[in-house]
């Protein structure tokens, strides 16, 4: 397969108005993806487009529309809507393609383009490679005749549709009445739908991060900055705090004391409840190499397995589909519940935790610690170029570190798919040894990157 020029681990992403996140590239994506998914010349083809609240969405969205319409695809615009909602609507509206304009948890200066196939799943690497090849063709190639240009329409009830879908995932015999819930929407795509869904299910809702300006998405709020949620929980004496990221495909939760519950604990909460109810498929959970060893031990004690994949929710989804699993996710808070959604959905994952909370009649702090996490040590090394992980002395230091752990822990060293970073993680029961091996590996990486 050719070297990828535009797509990374989660679509195309970069600083807005700088390559590759320019209006021209967005136009080329529309042209290329439109051509690829025009499968039947005898019928109209449809693409649906959602976005988050970034200022640059007003630049990227029209460029995509121009590309799709110019090759003959009809376009339906949702406006601000969570990524999982766009995936759902792609399938429910029988669209040929779905597009989300978002850079997820990144700052407002970045933006991105994610593509979904007609089944609501993210496109495969092979499909993205085909789109890239078509993007490099001339802009005049394959344009529709004037009578076959695509028609563009805004869908006004997209948010209401998603709210009803999300509410339907919460058990009908339960209610959130009596619960005080902080919901931090990161000034992002869920700023309307998440508070509304929680309110309509009966909760007393304290909204945070629901005043988007175009430049404040993820700014000191949302799942990657949980302090805002934690402060609100303490200030309003809430029962639980929920924080979504900019496109609402990931979630962080905190208990009534403001203590954060990470994605591994969230998966444990849902897995245990679903297993007890006979609802957990596949005999376990799918997570990435970054998930804590404690989660693996927790599941093993219950006769369940933890299947690990490389980092990226798309790889989790692929393994889930291959093995018939219905629960998977990432430590960072991407939760994939395939009974309800084809991709990570922060709101729906939070609703499953809320269902357990209501049924247990216990405070969130009692549920939050499903297992004792194994100690982990992390360090990120910023690089300016090159491939330091291919250096012989870096490989040797990593091998020596693994030997020192002697099977009593794990080391993960990888290049970030979204930032110019080498991410280093060591996990085990000897915290001093973990710190030492991470320090050694980071030093070797820095030397190779210098």
Wavefront OBJ file of the C-alpha trace (Angstrom):
o trace
v 0.000 0.000 0.000
v 1.259 3.492 -0.827
v 2.502 5.773 1.944
v -0.410 7.729 3.387
v -0.200 11.408 2.501
v -3.364 12.732 4.140
v -5.042 10.193 6.438
v -3.732 9.362 9.897
v -5.083 7.058 12.593
v -8.371 8.964 12.797
v -9.068 10.572 9.444
v -7.334 13.719 8.243
v -6.291 16.163 10.947
v -4.116 19.234 11.271
v -3.956 22.954 11.929
v -6.791 24.753 10.164
v -5.839 26.600 6.984
v -2.485 24.817 6.879
v -1.845 21.700 4.804
v -3.477 19.211 4.966
v -6.408 20.939 6.663
v -7.116 23.497 3.926
v -10.196 24.275 1.879
v -8.466 22.830 -1.190
v -7.781 19.504 0.501
v -11.379 19.392 1.784
v -12.588 20.053 -1.761
v -10.409 17.210 -3.011
v -11.758 14.890 -0.302
v -15.301 15.660 -1.470
v -14.389 15.084 -5.096
v -12.469 11.860 -4.425
v -14.793 10.264 -1.882
v -17.787 11.255 -3.974
v -16.364 9.549 -7.049
v -15.477 6.423 -5.080
v -18.955 6.032 -3.590
v -20.928 6.802 -6.754
v -21.758 3.173 -7.407
v -24.970 3.292 -9.424
v -25.354 5.846 -12.245
v -29.116 5.248 -12.298
v -29.851 6.681 -8.835
v -29.119 9.709 -6.675
v -26.338 9.296 -4.116
v -26.307 10.875 -0.687
v -23.647 12.110 1.749
v -24.431 13.459 5.224
v -22.136 15.935 6.988
v -21.903 16.914 10.646
v -19.418 19.119 12.458
v -18.398 20.391 15.857
v -18.259 24.044 16.878
v -14.842 25.117 15.558
v -14.621 28.368 13.641
v -12.803 26.601 10.801
v -15.817 24.355 10.269
v -17.311 27.242 8.303
v -14.396 26.887 5.878
v -14.076 23.089 5.703
v -17.784 22.225 5.436
v -18.552 24.354 2.313
v -15.436 23.039 0.579
v -16.569 19.454 1.184
v -20.059 20.336 -0.044
v -18.633 21.821 -3.245
v -16.607 18.691 -3.908
v -19.469 16.268 -3.318
v -22.041 18.308 -5.242
v -19.708 18.784 -8.190
v -19.474 15.019 -8.775
v -23.230 14.579 -8.401
v -23.753 13.581 -4.767
v -26.675 15.075 -2.853
v -25.647 16.531 0.508
v -27.508 16.789 3.819
v -26.030 19.086 6.490
v -26.625 18.408 10.179
v -24.779 21.329 11.745
v -23.197 20.709 15.192
v -23.702 17.035 16.067
v -21.598 14.387 17.857
v -19.448 12.079 15.761
v -21.393 8.938 16.803
v -24.636 10.646 15.785
v -23.257 11.255 12.298
v -22.307 7.569 12.080
v -25.820 6.546 13.183
v -27.528 8.937 10.777
v -25.371 7.748 7.891
v -26.860 4.301 8.318
v -30.413 5.285 9.289
v -30.777 7.700 6.350
v -29.328 5.087 3.971
v -26.599 7.501 2.943
v -23.697 6.346 0.815
v -21.192 8.213 2.959
v -20.995 10.131 6.232
v -18.552 12.907 7.098
v -17.662 14.486 10.442
v -15.712 17.739 10.496
v -13.879 17.722 13.822
v -10.491 17.421 15.477
v -12.033 15.698 18.493
v -10.144 16.654 21.678
v -7.626 18.971 19.959
v -7.653 22.745 20.436
v -9.843 24.986 18.261
v -6.913 25.811 15.946
v -6.992 22.253 14.569
v -9.669 20.556 12.543
v -10.206 17.218 10.879
v -12.289 15.108 8.517
v -13.598 11.645 9.455
v -15.399 9.448 6.929
v -18.000 6.737 7.531
v -19.224 4.130 5.084
v -22.907 3.351 4.474
v -22.812 0.841 7.360
v -21.889 3.628 9.799
v -18.366 2.322 10.418
v -15.179 4.276 9.810
v -13.607 3.566 6.450
v -10.885 0.937 6.216
v -7.248 1.778 5.500
v -7.764 0.416 2.001
v -10.697 2.723 1.305
v -8.760 5.712 2.621
v -5.845 4.804 0.352
v -8.217 4.711 -2.632
v -9.530 8.163 -1.717
v -5.982 9.502 -1.398
v -5.116 8.229 -4.871
v -8.158 9.968 -6.344
v -7.385 13.192 -4.428
v -4.172 13.598 -6.404
v -6.004 13.586 -9.738
v -6.886 16.815 -11.560
v -9.800 18.811 -10.174
v -11.545 18.650 -13.545
v -11.684 14.853 -13.614
v -15.067 13.136 -13.265
v -17.255 16.209 -12.793
v -21.011 15.795 -13.148
v -23.009 17.276 -15.989
v -24.928 20.470 -15.090
v -28.171 18.500 -14.833
v -26.596 15.939 -12.483
v -25.100 18.274 -9.880
v -25.812 17.352 -6.272
v -28.519 19.096 -4.281
v -27.766 20.465 -0.813
v -30.195 20.645 2.099
v -29.930 21.354 5.824
v -31.565 18.820 8.176
v -33.104 20.715 11.100
v -34.155 17.780 13.276
v -30.849 15.874 13.381
v -30.204 16.795 17.016
v -33.697 15.747 18.079
v -33.268 12.401 16.297
v -30.032 11.670 18.132
v -31.477 12.672 21.506
v -34.237 10.097 21.069
v -31.736 7.435 19.987
v -29.550 8.108 23.025
v -32.491 8.083 25.445
v -33.665 4.747 24.036
v -30.402 3.114 25.196
v -31.290 3.836 28.837
v -33.415 1.103 30.461
v -37.087 2.072 30.211
v -37.934 0.954 33.733
v -35.317 3.304 35.231
v -35.243 7.063 35.718
v -32.598 9.630 36.549
v -35.035 11.440 38.823
v -33.329 12.473 42.048
v -29.833 12.501 40.516
v -27.890 15.732 40.177
v -25.623 15.399 37.140
v -22.865 17.714 35.921
v -22.402 17.428 32.149
v -19.391 19.162 30.583
v -19.804 19.337 26.803
v -16.391 20.914 26.072
v -18.107 23.767 24.198
v -18.327 21.192 21.449
v -20.664 19.138 19.318
v -22.845 17.823 22.168
v -23.533 21.181 23.810
v -27.260 20.906 23.075
v -27.983 17.196 22.818
v -26.286 15.877 25.977
v -27.919 18.195 28.559
v -31.300 17.755 26.858
v -31.109 13.946 26.863
v -30.163 13.843 30.557
v -32.901 16.312 31.488
v -35.564 14.387 29.586
v -34.517 11.204 31.411
v -35.271 12.933 34.704
v -31.943 14.259 35.972
v -31.274 17.609 37.546
v -28.684 18.851 35.047
v -25.820 21.254 35.690
v -24.385 22.077 32.241
v -20.758 23.141 31.766
v -19.024 23.979 28.490
v -22.240 24.769 26.619
v -21.417 28.245 25.290
v -19.344 27.640 22.153
v -17.727 30.673 20.571
v -15.923 28.948 17.722
v -12.601 29.317 19.517
v -13.215 27.815 22.973
v -13.831 24.147 22.157
v -11.905 21.921 24.636
v -10.478 25.059 26.266
v -9.937 24.152 29.923
v -13.038 21.975 29.772
v -14.243 18.615 28.503
v -12.886 15.112 28.975
v -9.237 16.099 28.485
v -9.517 18.901 31.076
v -11.683 17.322 33.783
v -10.956 20.024 36.388
v -13.974 22.064 35.228
v -16.240 19.050 35.747
v -14.658 18.283 39.117
v -15.129 21.865 40.352
v -18.777 21.881 39.305
v -19.452 18.553 41.028
v -18.055 19.878 44.282
v -19.721 23.301 43.963
v -23.186 21.910 43.240
v -22.803 18.751 45.336
v -23.636 16.623 42.317
v -23.933 12.844 42.384
v -21.758 12.369 39.305
v -19.819 14.358 36.739
v -19.678 13.544 33.032
v -17.254 15.218 30.622
v -17.297 14.722 26.856
v -14.687 15.831 24.356
v -15.167 18.194 21.423
v -16.957 15.693 19.186
v -18.458 13.660 22.071
v -16.977 10.303 21.096
v -15.105 9.973 24.392
v -16.080 10.417 28.030
v -14.490 10.974 31.416
v -16.499 10.558 34.618
v -15.919 11.662 38.191
v -17.619 10.584 41.407
v -19.447 12.775 43.916
v -16.102 13.661 45.534
v -14.639 14.859 42.243
v -12.323 11.870 41.786
v -11.854 10.905 38.129
v -12.949 7.511 36.804
v -10.954 6.603 33.691
v -11.990 4.572 30.676
v -10.687 1.280 32.068
v -12.876 1.583 35.170
v -15.845 2.590 33.006
v -15.361 -0.538 30.892
v -15.167 -2.628 34.070
v -18.418 -1.131 35.398
v -20.300 -1.820 32.175
v -18.706 -5.230 31.600
v -19.611 -6.471 35.074
v -23.206 -5.256 34.788
v -23.695 -6.656 31.307
v -22.056 -9.964 32.224
v -24.341 -10.355 35.255
v -27.340 -9.637 33.018
v -26.187 -12.092 30.333
v -25.749 -9.254 27.858
v -21.965 -9.307 27.370
v -21.075 -10.899 24.038
v -17.782 -12.451 22.964
v -16.764 -13.630 26.402
v -15.008 -10.412 27.333
v -13.957 -6.930 26.326
v -11.750 -5.452 23.603
v -9.300 -2.711 24.597
v -5.922 -1.414 23.449
v -2.374 -2.075 24.536
v -2.675 0.994 26.789
v -5.393 -0.411 29.048
v -4.330 -1.199 32.584
v -3.243 -4.664 33.655
v -5.715 -4.304 36.511
v -8.605 -4.402 34.044
v -7.245 -7.628 32.571
v -7.003 -9.186 36.031
v -10.508 -7.956 36.953
v -12.022 -9.601 33.880
v -10.002 -12.782 34.303
v -11.369 -13.247 37.830
v -14.847 -13.294 36.268
v -13.938 -15.781 33.565
v -13.788 -13.046 30.938
v -10.999 -12.135 28.534
v -9.378 -8.858 27.539
v -8.516 -8.744 23.855
v -5.893 -6.067 23.111
v -5.381 -4.119 19.884
v -3.102 -1.328 18.743
v -4.101 2.175 19.809
v -7.081 3.631 17.955
v -10.793 3.068 18.380
v -11.092 1.895 14.769
v -8.865 -1.087 15.595
v -10.931 -1.831 18.683
v -14.048 -1.781 16.517
v -12.481 -4.125 13.948
v -11.568 -6.680 16.633
v -15.035 -6.417 18.154
v -16.643 -7.152 14.797
v -14.295 -10.071 14.154
v -14.906 -11.690 17.550
v -18.560 -10.847 18.140
v -17.850 -8.539 21.108
v -20.311 -5.805 22.024
v -18.138 -3.838 24.458
v -14.758 -2.273 23.813
v -12.891 0.926 24.355
v -9.805 2.832 25.290
v -8.384 4.020 28.583
v -8.740 7.571 27.222
v -12.524 7.242 27.286
v -13.553 6.023 23.849
v -16.330 3.554 24.656
v -17.772 1.446 21.850
v -21.063 -0.261 22.664
v -21.961 -1.988 19.435
v -25.494 -2.834 20.552
v -26.156 0.878 20.138
v -23.439 2.526 18.056
v -20.809 1.787 15.426
v -18.190 4.082 16.944
v -17.235 5.618 20.290
v -20.145 7.402 21.979
v -19.466 9.299 25.191
v -23.072 10.099 26.023
v -24.388 6.567 25.515
v -21.499 5.128 27.552
v -22.300 7.570 30.350
v -25.944 6.493 30.251
v -24.903 2.868 30.801
v -22.901 3.910 33.868
v -25.859 5.960 35.098
v -28.089 2.897 34.735
v -25.727 0.896 36.961
v -25.595 3.791 39.425
v -29.385 3.994 39.657
v -29.849 0.233 40.053
v -27.090 -0.108 42.644
v -28.520 2.595 44.908
v -24.925 3.368 45.895
v -22.855 6.524 45.526
v -20.626 6.735 42.451
v -17.542 6.528 44.662
v -18.515 2.931 45.543
v -18.741 1.957 41.873
v -15.739 3.906 40.643
v -13.043 1.520 41.898
v -13.934 -1.776 40.269
v -10.294 -2.880 40.403
v -6.969 -1.702 41.796
v -4.971 -0.362 38.854
v -1.478 -1.667 38.316
v 1.018 1.206 38.552
v 1.890 2.829 35.231
v 4.536 5.358 34.296
v 4.213 7.514 31.188
v 6.470 9.926 29.351
v 6.017 11.643 25.997
v 9.041 12.704 23.955
v 8.423 15.391 21.341
v 10.252 14.833 18.073
v 10.856 17.089 15.083
v 11.358 14.391 12.474
v 12.986 11.081 11.720
v 12.093 7.664 13.107
v 13.930 7.267 16.429
v 12.200 3.960 17.203
v 14.138 2.366 14.348
v 17.492 3.285 15.880
v 19.461 0.229 17.050
v 20.388 1.691 20.435
v 16.738 2.584 21.137
v 15.717 -0.975 20.328
v 18.473 -2.266 22.603
v 17.389 -0.073 25.535
v 13.766 -1.207 25.124
v 14.834 -4.861 25.003
v 16.927 -4.402 28.150
v 13.988 -2.746 29.924
v 11.687 -5.623 29.002
v 14.235 -8.090 30.346
v 14.413 -6.186 33.628
v 10.653 -6.490 34.065
v 11.042 -10.254 33.509
v 7.429 -10.891 32.532
v 6.113 -9.020 35.596
v 4.943 -6.040 33.589
v 4.590 -4.470 30.167
v 6.332 -1.782 28.131
v 4.631 0.052 25.267
v 6.623 2.469 23.122
v 4.864 3.929 20.122
v 4.656 6.936 17.849
v 1.533 9.040 18.350
v -0.880 8.977 15.438
v -2.051 12.555 16.002
v 0.963 14.468 17.370
v 4.773 14.484 16.807
v 5.375 12.466 19.957
v 6.882 9.170 21.017
v 4.714 7.811 23.829
v 6.358 5.602 26.446
v 4.465 3.533 29.009
v 5.665 0.981 31.521
v 3.346 -1.031 33.750
v 3.933 -3.446 36.600
v 3.988 -3.756 40.366
v 7.453 -2.264 41.071
v 6.956 1.505 40.758
v 10.616 2.358 41.221
v 11.642 0.009 38.424
v 8.921 1.405 36.156
v 10.181 4.958 36.628
v 13.740 3.881 35.895
v 12.984 1.994 32.663
v 10.777 4.825 31.336
v 13.567 7.302 32.080
v 16.107 5.118 30.260
v 13.913 4.657 27.199
v 13.027 8.364 27.035
v 16.711 9.237 27.196
v 17.506 6.894 24.329
v 14.651 8.295 22.216
v 15.766 11.865 22.874
v 19.319 11.013 21.851
v 18.102 9.353 18.631
v 15.805 12.280 17.827
v 18.465 14.922 18.426
l 1 2 3 4 5 6 7 8 9 10 11 12 13 14 15 16 17 18 19 20 21 22 23 24 25 26 27 28 29 30 31 32 33 34 35 36 37 38 39 40 41 42 43 44 45 46 47 48 49 50 51 52 53 54 55 56 57 58 59 60 61 62 63 64 65 66 67 68 69 70 71 72 73 74 75 76 77 78 79 80 81 82 83 84 85 86 87 88 89 90 91 92 93 94 95 96 97 98 99 100 101 102 103 104 105 106 107 108 109 110 111 112 113 114 115 116 117 118 119 120 121 122 123 124 125 126 127 128 129 130 131 132 133 134 135 136 137 138 139 140 141 142 143 144 145 146 147 148 149 150 151 152 153 154 155 156 157 158 159 160 161 162 163 164 165 166 167 168 169 170 171 172 173 174 175 176 177 178 179 180 181 182 183 184 185 186 187 188 189 190 191 192 193 194 195 196 197 198 199 200 201 202 203 204 205 206 207 208 209 210 211 212 213 214 215 216 217 218 219 220 221 222 223 224 225 226 227 228 229 230 231 232 233 234 235 236 237 238 239 240 241 242 243 244 245 246 247 248 249 250 251 252 253 254 255 256 257 258 259 260 261 262 263 264 265 266 267 268 269 270 271 272 273 274 275 276 277 278 279 280 281 282 283 284 285 286 287 288 289 290 291 292 293 294 295 296 297 298 299 300 301 302 303 304 305 306 307 308 309 310 311 312 313 314 315 316 317 318 319 320 321 322 323 324 325 326 327 328 329 330 331 332 333 334 335 336 337 338 339 340 341 342 343 344 345 346 347 348 349 350 351 352 353 354 355 356 357 358 359 360 361 362 363 364 365 366 367 368 369 370 371 372 373 374 375 376 377 378 379 380 381 382 383 384 385 386 387 388 389 390 391 392 393 394 395 396 397 398 399 400 401 402 403 404 405 406 407 408 409 410 411 412 413 414 415 416 417 418 419 420 421 422 423 424 425 426 427 428 429 430 431 432 433 434 435 436 437 438 439 440 441 442 443 444 445 446 447 448 449 450
